[in-house]
């Protein structure tokens, strides 16, 4: 009997976390004045990765940078951080990026270029501020690259090639090379609708679950579905994906979840 692993929108779950405060409570830490959007992930020891897009002149338009703050907010990678890349084809705007940190505190960044071809890339930054994949894993046409780090150093990546209408999932090894012969295709109960990754969760054993959006039209409205994947082979474990909520969502928004054994919230 199949067991549906359900993601509840808005469910409050208690987790231990760490916060950082400037002792001057009416003053924030200045990380960068790059005039671009930013994002953050914490490490297990309380340090924080700060990623940001730096707005520059055309034709580059945006560069991807990373800074690390220690537990007291001190910059670890010089005054400006490190430039991850200036080679992503970018238009005059950025889109939603996805990030993850593994058990060794490496940061993974999934980004989509807004220039021609909607190219997607995955970058890996170590806690020492070293970019292990300087040119990134190139996914080809890939919107919203979504990353699940595994304990063996491999990563599972879900992404959406807009011209192909469905999400693809692939495993990459520590060298950034694909593990499965071909990417796994994720479709909904209506193959005519686009499927777009929302998140990936490691389950007990050699399984993971992908939560994905079924786009209902050419807008951003969507409904959430789930499918399970065998991590050894990349094969799907359910005969059909399961719709997990009748509440509508938006595929270009970020949602959070948690996993407990084989149950995803």
Helices and strands as residue ranges (DSSP letters): E 38-42, E 48-55, E 62-69, E 82-85, E 98-101, E 107-112, E 119-125, E 137-141, E 143-149, E 155-160, E 167-172, E 184-186, E 195-202, E 207-215, E 221-230, E 242-243, E 249-250, E 259-260, E 263-264
